[in-house]
Amino acid sequence: MTSRKTFLHSAGLIATIAVGVAAFMTVAQRDGDVTIGTAITDYTTPGLRSASAVPSELLNDTFGSVQVWTGSELLAFGSDISKGMERSGGVAYNPAAGAWRRLAASSFEVPVANPVGLWTGDRLIILGTLCGNNSADPQDEAPVCSPGALSAAAYHPKDDRWEAIEPPPHDRSAYKSGSSGGDQRALGAVGGNAFFTVSGATWMLSPSDNKWQAVPGTPATTQAYCAGEQSLAAVQADVAAKGMWTVSTFRPGDTEWTNYPGVKLATGDSEYAKVVCGPTGALLISVDLQKGQFFDDSVGGWKVVPPAPSDLATRPPPPGAKATEIPPIDTFLWGAWTGSSYAFWQPDVEADETSPAWPGVALSLDPSIGKWTSAAPGPRGDRGLVWIDGYSLSIGRMGDQLAAVIYVP
């Protein structure tokens, strides 16, 4: 069995974990409910491709709202709360063995709307609003959620079991009947502690006693949260001073946030910058990849990010296009920490409806030497991608097929 240092990134989540297959194989041999699909053997060829189709017998359990990497398996959990289809479920995929399995039935009493979750190092924590469609009107497909009925659970993959957890205190008024629930958000895990926001308040779940601790004074204007190896960082854009960004950090055991001096990104507008979480902080980059700053929590300061070379950051013209037709750099910039570098990509753009599309841009930045290189085009978006030592693995659609998808920048 081999091991490697891995970073998990999902909607701002980063955790250090060890890679191995023994824990999964124990579950597989015990349960016997395993379907052998396609194993992944190529982790280095750049590009986006389908790795293994979801087995037909698991399609009804594959929602994928929450996806995390355990060190040996990709776990996906979600719910369907549409009328007549109310259910929650999850699957696991082991890329080394090419094996799929169904997760044990969850401890939620009824399906949960808008589930959010994160991996703490040994378990998956899920928060969601209890929902069901009890309308007598057969034409009414809207979910009916119990006001304030927030529920929590933990899934333990080593023995394929769920554990009910008391949800954090929350403002019941934020949850309304007839809606899909309130606003819960998974922020990340630091040292096994799970951070969530519920109705604007931040809570930390301790792994030792499953008790929730209020995190005081959470910055109100936070644009992104980054869970690093030592702390949770809140990255904030100063609306009044356009282009100015500040960072506050919170460590388990702290009683308040630590605030750091801001930095001017000089983009002209703070909303046209991308925040990408790394293992020790947060990287801010302008959408044209020319101006950037990195907040390093290990030293409590900022470092300038070198601009991307113009020959790499400029869209190459499609056949027949004129240089004067080049579309402006759009505000869609996707990015992620891959485990060893930062990858950035932008989608194809059409100058107008009759002109050919200008190809997207994809680059990679090695922060250890400050070097930019070209990369393979990525998926349309960066949310939900689970990053594992230089590549991402997630469950999504490739054409008309639901499958495990691998992306190597």
N, C-alpha and C positions, 0 to 999 in steps of 0.2 A: 504494500500500500504506500502510495506516495503522498506527499503533503506539499502545499505551496501557500504563499501568503496571498490572500484574496480580499478584494474590497467589493462590498455589495452596495450598489447604488439604485434606489427606487424612490422617485419623487422626493430626492434630497436625503436619502438614507445611506450611510456608509458604516460598515462594521468590519472588523478584522476577524477572519475565521479560518479554520483549517479544512483542507479538502481531503476527503476520503470516501470510500464506498462501503465500509464494513457495516456502519449503522443501518444503511438502507437494506443491505443484503440480509441482515437479521430479520427485519420486518418482512421482506419478501419471502424468506423461507418459512416463516411462521404462519403468515396469512394465506399464502398460496394464491392470492387475488392479484396476480401480476400478468400483464400482457407484454410480451417482448416485441419491441418495435425496432427502430433504427438507432444504433449507437453512433455517437459522434467521434470520429477519429481525426478530423481535420479542424484544428483550432487556429490555424495560421493564415490560410488563404483569404485575402481581403475580399469583402463583399457581404451581401445580404442574401441568405438562402434558407430554405426550409430544411430542418434537420431531421424531424421525425413526425409523421402525421399522428394526430390524436386518435387512438383506437375508437372504432365506432361505438363500442359498448360503454365508453367513457364520455361521449359527447354531451350527454345530458348533465354531467357533473362538472363540465369545463366552462367556467364563467370567466375566470382570470382577472377579476377586479383587483385582487391583491396577489402579487407575485413576489416571492423571496427565494434566495438561495441559502441552503442549509450547510453547504460544504460538500454535499454529495447529491442532493436532489433539488430540483426546481419545484417549489410548492405553489399551487394556484388555488385560491379560494374566492368564491363570490356567491351571488344570489340572483334569482329571477323572481321578481315580485309582480309580474304582470298577471292579469286575471286568469285563473285556471292553471297557472304554472308556478305557484308560489313554492319555492324550495331554495335551499342553500346546499352547496356541495363543493368539493375540491378534489384535485388530482395531484399526483407527484410524478415527476419524470427524472430518471437517472440517466444522464447522457453517456456515462461510461459503460453502462450495461445495456442501454437502449430499452430500459424497462419502464413501463407505466403502471401506476396503481391508483386505486380510488382511496381517498382519505376516509377514515372512519366518520360516521355520522357525527355532526357537531353537537355541542351541548346547548345550542340556541333552541329555545322552545318553538319559535316560529322563524321564518326567514328574516334576515336583516337587510335593511335598505342602506345603500351607500357604505358598505363595509370598508374600513381602512385598517391597515395592519403593518407590522414590521417584525423583523427577525432580531432577536436579542442575543443570539449566540447559541441558544439551546432550545428555544421555543418560538412559535409564531403567536403574536398577540393580535387579536382582532377586536375592533369596536364597531358597533353598528346599531341602527334603530330597528326595534322589533316592528315588523310589518306583516300585514296580511290583507287580502282583498275580500272583505265580507259584504260587499255591496249586493243588494238584492237585484239591482238593475243589470241584466246580462250585457248591456251595451257599455257599461261603465268599466273601463279598463284601468282607471287610475288606482294606484295603491292606496290603501288606508293604513296609516301608521299611527300607533298609539302615542299621544303627546308625551314627550319626555321619557319614553320607555327605551332608554339607552341600555345596551347589553354588552358584555365583554366576555371573552373566552381566550384560552391559551391552548395551542395544539402542540403536542410533544411527538415529534416524528420517530424517536427511537423506539417507542412502544405503541405508536399509532393510536393515541388517545387524546381526548379533549378534556379540559379542566375549566369549569365555570369560575369566573372572576367577578367580584363586585365592580360595577362601573364607577368611574370617578364622579364626584358630585358635579351637578351641571344645572344650568338654567332651563327648567322645563318649558318656559315660555318660548324658547327658541325652536321648539318642536311643535309642529301644528298638524292637526288631523287633516288627512286628505293630501298631505305633501309626502315627499320621499324622505322625510326626516330632518334632523338638525344639521349643524355644521361641525362634524368631527374630522380631525385631520391628524395623520401620523407624521411626526416630525423626525424621529430617528431614535437610535439606541446608543447609549454611551455606557460602557462598563456593565452591560446587562440591564441597565435601567432604561425603561421605555418612556419616551416623551410623546405626549399627544396634546392637541388643543381641542377643547370642547366649548362651544358657544363663546369663543374669544378668550377663555381662560386656559392656561397651560398647566398640565399635570405630569408628574413623574411616577411611574409604577416601579416599586422596588422589587427585585427578584427574590429577596429573602423572605418576605412576608406577604407579597401581593397587596401591599398597602399603597394608596395613592397619596402623594405629597404635592401640595400646591406649590407652583413655581411663581414667586411673587414678582410683580413689576415687569411682566412681559412687555417688550417694546411694542407699541400699538401700530407702528407703521412698517412692520416687518414685511419685506418682499420675499424672502426665502430663509429657510432654516437649513443649517448644515450640521449633521451629527458627525463629529470627528472622533479621533481616538481618545481624546481627553475631555471634550466639552461639546455642548450644543451652542452653535453660533447663530445669532439672529442678524441677518443682513438687511439694512434699512436704507431706502432712498429718501433723501431730504427733498420733499416736494417744493419747499420755498426756495432752496438753493439748488437749482437744476444742475445735475451732473455730480452732486455731492453725495457720497455714500458713507455710512457709519456701520460699525459692527459692535455687538454686545455678546458676551459669552456667559454661559452658566455651566458649572461643573457639579456633578452629584456631590452633595455635602455642603454646597454654597447656600447662603441665605439670601443672596441678591445677585443681580446681573453685574458683570464688569463691563464698563463702557470704554471704548477706545476712540481716539481722535479719528475724524473722518478723512476721506481722501477725495480729491476732485478727479473724476474720470474724464472730464472735458469732452463729453459726447454732445453737449448742448441740451440733452434731455435724458433724464435718468431712466425713463421707460425704454429707451433704445439700448439697453445693456443687458447682457446675459449673465446670470449668476450660476456658476457650476461648483458643486461641492467637491472638496478633496479630502484626503485623510487627515490633514492638519489645519484645514481652514476653508476659505472660499475664494474662488477666482472670479473677478469681474472683467468682462470683455465687451468692448463696443461691437455693435452688430457688423461693422466692416472689418473686424479683427485687427484694427490698427492701434487701439488704445486699451490698455488693460492694467489691472492692479491685482495683486494676490495678498490676501490677509492670512498671515501665518500665525496660528494660535500658539505654536510652540515658542515663539519669540515675542508675541503680542505686538506685531507691527506689520507694515505694508511693504511689498516689494513690487517694483515695476515689471510688467510683463512685456517682453519685446514684441514689436509689431510683426504681423505675418508678412512675409515677402509678397510684393505686389503680383509677381508672376504666379504665385500659388493662390492668392486671395481674389484674383480677378476671374470673372466668368469667361470661359472661352466662347467665342461667337459660334453659333450653329452655321451650317452650310447656307450660303446665300444671304446671310444677315450683314447689315452695314454697321460699322462701329458706332455711328450716331444713333442707332436704334437700341443700344444696350439699355436694358431696364435698370432703374436705380436699385441699389442694394435694398432688399426688403427687410422687414423687421423680424422675419422668421430666422432665428439662429438657434439650432439645437446643439446640445453638447453634453458631455459626461466625462467623469474621471474613469478611465478604463482599468485602473490598477497599476499602470506604469506611466501613463501619459493622459493628456486631455485631448479628446476628440471633438471636433466641431464640424457640423455639416448644415448646408442650406438646400432647400428644394429647387427644382427647376422653376424658371419663371418665364412667362410669356409677356413680351413687350406689348402685344395687343392680340386680338382674336385671330388675326390673319397671318401673323408672323410666326416663324418657328420658335420653339422654346429655347431659352438660353440655359445651358446645363448648370446644375447646382455646383456648389463648392464644398469640398471636404478636405479638412486639414487635421493634423495631429501636432501637439506641442509637447515636447519632452521638457518638463520643468527643471530637471537636474542640470541640463546644459543650455536651456533656453533656445532650443532648435525646433523650427517648424518643418514638417514634411507633408507631402500630399497624402491623402487617405481615400478610402473607397466610399462612395455615396452611402448614406445611411437611410434608415426608415423615416417615414413622415411623422416625426415627433420623437421626443425622448422620455416621455412619461411611461413608467411601467417597465422600462428596460432594466434587467438585472445584470450587473456587470461582474465578470468573473475573470480576473487576471488577463486582461487584454481583449476580451470579447464579451458580447452580451448574449444572454439566452432568455427568451420569453416565449409565451404562448400567444399566438395571434393568427391572423388570416394571411395566407399567401395565395392569392387568386381565390379560388372557391374552396380552399382547403384550410381547416383549422389544424395548426401544427406548432411544434416547438421550432422557433426561428432563431438562427444564430447570425450575429452581425460582427464581423471583424473589420475594424476601420482600416 
